[in-house]
Amino acid sequence: MSSFPDDKCIITENFEKGAKEVLEFAKKLNIKKAILQARSPSCGTGKIYSGNFDGKLIQGNGILAELLIKNGIEVISSEDYK
């Protein structure tokens, strides 16, 4: 039987690993902008779901969104894309 904190840690590590892989891919392709899913704990910008599956929104950026922003890639929310 697994405990929730350990599972949450493993999930976070996987999100971080995936975000790093996306960043490397984006760099290789010289990507300047990315359209990401609104409110996602990985992709959201501004407000994201807490990650506790409780439907609550918190201030902040998702793991991938934050990494892309820090590396000079403009992130656009799927809600703002027209």
N, C-alpha and C positions, 0 to 999 in steps of 0.2 A: 504494500500500500504506500502511495506517495503522498507527501504533504504539499499543500498549496504553495508555500514560500519557495520550496525547491523547484516545483514546476514553473513558477513565475520567473525564477532566475534563469532556467533553461530556455524558456520562451524568449526572454529578453536577449539572451546571448544569441539566439537564432535570428532575431530581428536585427541585431547589430551586425552579425555576419552577413546577412542578406543585404543590408544597407551598404556595407563596404563593397560588396560585389557589384551592386548597381552603380555605385560611384565610379569604380574602376571601368566599368562598361561605358558609362557616360563620358568619362575622360577620353577613352580610346576613340569614341565617335564624335568628340568635340561638341557635346550637347551643351547648349546655353540655357535652355528653358525646359521645365518638366511640368506636365499637368498631372496632379496627384489627387487621389480620392479624399474628399472633404471629411473631416472628423475622425479619420482613421488613426489609431495609435502609432502607426508606422508612417503614414503619408500626410496626415492632416496638418494644416497650418492655422495658427491663431487659437482655435479651440479643438480639442480632441477628446475622444472617449477615454475615460479613466483607465481602461484596461481591466477593470474588475467585473465586467459584464453586468453592470448595474444601470446602464443607460445614462450615467452622469457625464457631463462635459466638464473639462478642466481647461484652464488657460495653458497654452504652450503649443509646441510643434511636435509632430511625430518623429520617430528616430530617423527615418530616411529623409524626411523633409529638412530636418535640422542639419544633417550631414551635408546634403546638397547645398543648402544655403551657405553654410560655413565654407564651402569650396567654390563659391561664386556662381552657382547655378540658380537661376531664378525659378522659384516654385510658384505655380499657379494652382489654386484650388479648383477642383472640378466644378464647383458651384459658380466660380467667377469666370470660367472659360466660356467664351461666346464665339 
